[in-house]
Structures are given as C-alpha cells and as structure tokens.
C-alpha cells in the first residue's frame, strides 16, 4: 500500500543551445499527488528535504511539512560544479516531450553547452518552480499540532505522526536490510529485528556483512510479519517498520510507538536521513553522505567527457518468467545514477517508483554502450546463476551490447539495502567498469 503523499516522477526535457531540431536529453521531474492536506505524510527533517532537493529530484516544498518548510527552502543544494568557461545561454522554449527531438537520448557535441552551463540553466528553472510550490503549499496545508508527553517528541513519517522517545534505548526493527542495517550503520544497535529464513532453514539478517549482529534477537521473518508476542517480549520503546506490512501500526501500536520509514517512494538519501533523525544521528549521516558525494565527484572527474558519450542501462532480470525491470530510481542504484548522471536509454528515462516489469522481448530497447545487471540471492550463498541465465538468453545475446561483451554483473549482496555503505559499494562497482579504457562507447549511434 502506498502513502497518499507519494511523489510520482514525470518526464521533462532540458534543451540544448543548438537548433530546435537538435536532440534533447530527458530527465525525471516530479508531480505531487492531490492528496488532502490532512493526510500529508512527508518527511520533516531539513536534511531529508535537502537530500530530496538535489538535482533531478523533487524540490523541498513537495516533500516537507509546513513546520520544516521554512528551513527546507534554504537547505543546501548539491555541491556546485566548477564555473563555466563560456557564458551560459538562456534555454530555448521547450518542445513537446513526445517530439522526435525529445525522444533522442544523445546530443551532438557541437549543439550542447558546457555541462556547468546546463546545470546553471536547470537550477534557475528549478528554483522558480520551487518558489511557486512553496507558496502554494504554505497556503494549502495547515501546520500540524500535537502535544507529546515529557521525554518524547513528535515525528512525522510515512504512516502519519507519532510521539517517540527523544532518546530511544530499546528499538525493534521489522525489516533487516531496510531497518536493522541503516541503524547499525549509524552506530545504533536494536535489541531485536525481523530477518529471513533461508531455503536450508537458517535464520539470517540479510546484507549485514561487516556488522556484528550477535545478541540481536531474531523475532521472525520480515514477510511474516513477526508475531506481536515476539515483539512485545523485547520490551521495545520504539518499533521501526517499512511500508509493508501496511497494518504494522495497528499490529504493534499497543506495544510501543511505531514509525514507518518509506525507502521505496522517496530517494534513498531522504530515507537514510529519516533514520538518522529518528535516532539523533544526523551528523553521522551527513559524514556518510559527504563521503559518497566526494567519491561520486572523483568518478565524474575521472570520466570527464566520456560520461557524456556513454549510454548506460541498468536492469534486474527475472529470466524464469521472461521479465526484467529497470533499476529502481529510489534505491541505491537510483542514487548512484542520479549523481553520475550518465546518458540512459530512452526506455529507462521515465521511471516511476513502482517496479515496472517488462517483457524480455523488449530488451533491445534497453541496449546501451554498457549494460549492468543487478544479481543477488536472498539466501546469500553467492551461487546465483542469474547473470549467466540472463546473458545466455537468445534475445539478450543478440543485442549489440552483449555481442561487444559489455554486459556486467553488479553484486547485489554488496549494494542492496538501505545504507550509505551499500550505495558506495555500488558506485565502486559501476566506476570500475565505466572508467575502463578499452570500453567501446560507440555502440549506440543516432
């Protein structure tokens, strides 16, 4: 079940300074749902809003509650690129996204302004839209008012508003890789968590490599969901849930305050700042974010202009039923691709937050200069044959990118889960491929 205050990406295009017939690159913008103000479930922390306001992402006003909007409107934007070497020209009047120019995913070099100029043009347009949205939302949405007992504070989240301990001591998470993991990364150790049972009957907490989970009570499977009695036995003072199961607040609300953090319909960095705000570790989150952004900047610098001429496709396959889906824009891959900003196949340029399964018969629409396939197995045995099954499929093998030997696996066990460390692991894997000198970057032609 999705929250009524969710954000839905829609396709918009940015123009070049070339002639009107020149190709245009398309990016995701957002449109807010028309949910009534009383059901606003959007994040409140200013760093969450700042994370959401990064380039190609929703502006702060579309994601923040009235109490935080004043702070969010002045939150820092993405670190600026170096100043342009030539003046920036004003953008031409946009044409329809359905025009032939808009459908193209690559622009001729002589029709494109410098990268820093394009960034400045887009930022000016974004700020105008942002200011209008702030004004509209401030008028339309009343500020929430709820008193909390002493020692507690009001926390706004996916499922509403909840009074939570100012300094929670006994946290239980109802998800491992999207609950236990982000808290452990922040240095917070829950007393219990839901997990996974492997095909061999072993109880595990997924994606926890490098963390000591001994002493953390296994309370059931995340898909169960856990029995209320098992949760109550932990004597929690705070319960952290994901959007599924949607009835978590009703199931466990009598035991302890329940907070639902959504990592599926908002950018992952925004969700990670919500986790940090929940436990008072936003400073640590800022350090982890800065490390990721610095690393992404290094990769962009290493690639230079090569990034402007490399079309990158990122998929997850399900060959057994003849389907696949593009990389989820709200997970680690989405955050990585947002920062690197490579050219994407047109078929992957307008992705919503819901996984949209596609037939393997359309795989040719996703062929780029490079194709990545995210592979992992839930049991974490490391013996998945997903990649071999995918690349050996006749329709995949017939694509130019496969024939060039430029389909690469991404190890999901290292990059799946809500954590900055997973994002950086994924960035390193992608950078190792994109920075190869022997990479053929001319498979996609106009």
N, C-alpha and C positions, 0 to 999 in steps of 0.2 A: 504494500500500500504506500502510495507516495503522499508527501505532505502537500497541503493546499497552497503553501507559499513557495512552491518549487520554481526553478528557473528553467526555461526551455531555450536552447540555442536556436537561432535562425540565421540564414545565410545572408551576409552582406559582403560587398566587394569594395576593395580600395583601388582607385585608379592610378595609373602612372601619368607621367607628364608628356607622354608621347601622343600620337594622333589618336582620334577617337576609335579607330579600328584596332588599336593595339590591344593585346591580351591583358587581362586583369587578374589579379590574384584574389581569391576569396577567402574570407575568414569568418569565424563564428562570432556573432554578437548575441545578445540575449533579449528576450521579451519576458516581462513578468506576467505571471498568471493573474487573472482577475478575481482572486480570492478576496473575500471581505476582510477589512482591517482587523476584525476581532479574532481572526484565525491566523494572523501573522506569526510564523514560527521561525523567523530568520535570526541568524546569529547576531550577538550584541557586542562582542569584544572588538575593539578598534583594530587589533592586528588581524583578526579574522576578516574584517572589512577590507583592510589594506591588501590582504592576500587575494581577496576576490577581485579587487580593483586593478589587478595587473593587466598588462596589455593582452588583448584578445579575450578578456574575461569581463564579467558583469561589473558595472560601476558600483561603488559602495552603497549608494542610496537604494539600489534594487535589492540589497541583501541585509540591510541593517534596520534595527528597530529605532523608533524615534529617540529613545534615550541615548543611543550611541551615534545617531546620525551626525550630530554636530562635530564629534571627534573624528568620525569616519571621513567627513568631507575634506578634512585637512590631513588625512593619513598619507604617509609617504607613498609615492608611486614607485614603479620599477626604476632601478638604477639607470640613469641616462647613458646612452651610448656616447662615444666621442663626438665632438662638434663637427658639423658637416664642412666639407672643403669647398662646396659651392652653395649658393643661396638656394633655399627651398622655394619651389614654385607652388602657388596655390593649387589645390586639387581641382581637376575639371569636374564638371557636373556628372554625377554618377549615372550610368545607364542601367537598364534593367538587368538583374542578376541572371535572367534567362536568356540574355543575348549571347551570340556566339563569342563575343569578347569576354564576357563574364564566365563562360564555361571553360575557357582555357586556363590551365594551371601554371603556365610559364610565360614570362615576358621577355622579349628580346632585350639584350643588354643596352642597346642604344636608345630604348624607349623608357628606361627606368631611371628615376632619380636616385641619388645615393641612399643607402639604407638609412642613415641617420636622418635624411630629409623626409623619407617616407614615414619614419617613426614620429617626427615632429608634426607632420600633417595629420596623421591619425590621432595623435594625442590631443591636438587642438579640437578636432571633431568630437572626440570622446568627452572632453571637458565640457563642451557646450551641451551635449546630451545629458551629461551627469548633473550639471547645474539645474537643468529643467526638471529632471527626475526628482532631485532632492526637493525642489519647491513643491512639486505635485504631491509627493509622499508626506511631506510635513503637514500639508493641509488635510490630506485624506485620512491619515492614520492617527488616532489618539494615543497618547502615551499610556502605557500600562502602569497600573498602580496595585501593588500587593505588598502587604507587610509580612515580614518573616520574623520568627522568634529570635531572641538574642542568640548569637553564635552561628546564625545562618544568614545566607544571602540569596537573593533571587537570581536564578539562572535561566535564561531563555534558550530553548533548544528545539529540535525537530518536532517534539510532541507537545510543546506548549511552554509554560513557565512553572518552575519548581523551586521551592526553598531547599537549599542544600547546605551541608556543613561548610563553614568557612575554611576549615582545615580537616578534611575527611581522613579518617585513620583506618577504616576497615572497608575497603572498596571490593565489590564483587563485579566482575565483568561477564556479560552473557555472550561474548564473542572473543575468540582468541586473537586471530590476526588483525581484527578490526576493533579490538577493545583492550585486551591484555597487552599486546605488542606496543601500541603507541604510549601507554602509560609506563611500561618498563623502559622504553627509550628515554622518557623524561625523568627516570630515576624513581618512579613511584611503583611500589610493589603491592598489588592487590592480594587479598587473603584467599581469594578463590576465583575461578574462571571456568566457563564452559570451554569445551575443546572438541576433539574429533576422535572417533574410533576407526582405526584402520581396518582393512579387509582381513587382517590377521587377528583382530580383536584387541590391538594395543591402544591404550589411551594416550593421546598426544595433544600438545598445544602447538598448533601449526605456525610456521615461519618464525620460530623463536631461536634460531641459530645465533649463538653468541651471548645468550641470556640464560642465567641460572633460574630455572623455574621450580627448583626443589622447594618444598614447603608450601607451594601454592596449591590449594585444594582443587581437585578436578570435580566439578559439580554436575557434569552431564554434557551432552552434546549440544552444540550451538543450534543444531537444527531440530532438537527435541521438541520443544525447548526444555531447559532444566526444570526439574520438579521444584515447586515452591518450597517444599520442606527442606530440600538440599540447600537452597539459597538462604533460607531462614536460619539454618544451622550454623552458617558462617557469621551470624550476628552482624550483618553489614550496617554501616551508617550511610552508604551510598551505593547504588546499583547503576552500572553503566551498560546501556543497551544500544544495539544498532536498529535501523528501521524495521528489521524483521526479527522476531515476530511482532506485528504491529500492536498486539494486545499486551506487550510487556508491562506498560504502566499499570494496567488493570490486574495482571497476574501477580506482580510483585510490589505494587504500590503500598500495600499494608505492611510490608516488611521494612522498607526503607525508601527514601526518595529515589525515584527512577529518572535518569536523564538519558535521552535518546540522541545520539550523535550520528548525523547522516553523512556518510562518506561516499554516497552514490549519486546524489543530485547536486552537489556543490563541489568546487575544486578541492582537491585533496589538501592543499596547504591551508585552506579555510577550515577544514575539518580538524586538521592537526592543531591549529591554534585554538579551536574549541576545547580539545582535550587538554591543552596546556592551561587555558583559562580555568577549566574545571578544577584543576589541582594546584593552581597558583604557580605554574612553571612557565609562564610566557617568556621569561628571559632566556630560559634554556631552549625553547622553541625558536626564538629569534637567532640564537647562535647556530642552531642546526640549519635553519633556513639560509643564513648568510653563507654557511659553508657550501650548501648546494648551489646558491646563486653564483658564488665565486667560481665553483667548478664548471658550471654551465658557461660562464663568461670565458673561461680558459678554452673550452672546447670550441666556442664560436670563433675565438681569436685564432686557434689552430687551423680551423677550416677556412676562414676568410671567405673569399668569393666562391669557393667550392660549394658552400652551403646554398648559394643562390642558383646552382645548376644541378642539384641532386634531388630527384624526386624520391621520397621515402614513403613506403607503405608499411603499416604495422597491423598485424592481424592475429587473431586467436582462432584456431580451427577446431572443428568437431567433425572430422572426416567420417566417423562411423555413421552419421546421419546426413552426410553430404552438405554440411553447412559450415559457415565461419562467421565471425563478426569482427569489424574493425576495432582498433584499440579504444577502450573506454576513455572518453575525454575527462572523466572526473577521477580517475585513478592515477597511479604513479606514471604510467605511460603518457597520460594526458598532460601531466605537469611537465614532464621532460620535453615533450613535443612543443608545448607552449613556450618554453624558454629557448629551445634551439630554433624553433620557427622554420623548419625546412619546408620545401615545396611538398605538397601532398597530392596524390591522385585525386581527380575531381570527385570520384566516388567516395572519398573519405573526407571531403571538405565541409560537409554539412551534417555533423554527427550530433545526435541528441544524447541525453544522459542515460536513456534506456538502451540496453543491448539490442541491436537490430540484426538478427540473424539473416544471412544472405546465402543463396544457393551457390554451391561450388561452381556452377555453370557461369557465374558472373565474375569469376576470379580474374579474367583478363582485364576487367575494368580497374583492377587494383594493382596491376603490374607497374612497378616503378623502376628507377635505376637500382634501387635496393629494396628488398622486402624482408621484414622481420616477422618471425612467428613466435609468439609467446607460448612456451610449453612448460607444463608442470604437472605433477601428480599429487592428488590430495593426501596420499599416504606418505609422501616424501621419501620414497625408496630410491629415487634417482634412476629408475629404469623405464621411464616413459618412452614410448616409441611414437609419440605424436608427430615429431618432426619428420621422421622417416616416412610415416604414413601420408603426411601432407605433401612432401616434396615428390613422392613417387606417384601421386595421383596423376593420371594422364592429362587432365586439364591444367593442372599446375605445372607439370613438366613441359607443357607446350608453350608456356609464356616466355617472352624474351628474357625476363629476369632470371628464370630458372635455367634457361639454356646458357646464360652467361655465368652461372654458378654464383649468383649474388642474392640467394635467399639464406638468411642466417637465423639460427635459433636464439631466443632470449630465455635465459634460465629463470623461470617464474619463481622457483624456490628462493631466489635471491632478491626478487623485486616485487613480489606480490605481498600485500599487506599495508596497513596504514602506518607508515613510519618514514621519516626523512632518510634513514639509512637505506631503506629499500629503494627510494627514489634515486639516491646517489649510486647504488649498485646498478640500477637500470641505466642510468646516464653513462656510467663507465662502459657497460656492455655495448651500448649504441655508439659511443665515441670510438671505441676500439675498431669498429667497422667503418664508420664514416670518415675516419682520418687515414684510412689505408691509401697509400699512393697508387696501388695497382687497381683501384676501383674504377670500373667503366661507368662514367657519369653521363654517357650519351645514348643510353638505351631508349629513353623517352625523347621523342622528337615531335615538333609541331607540324 
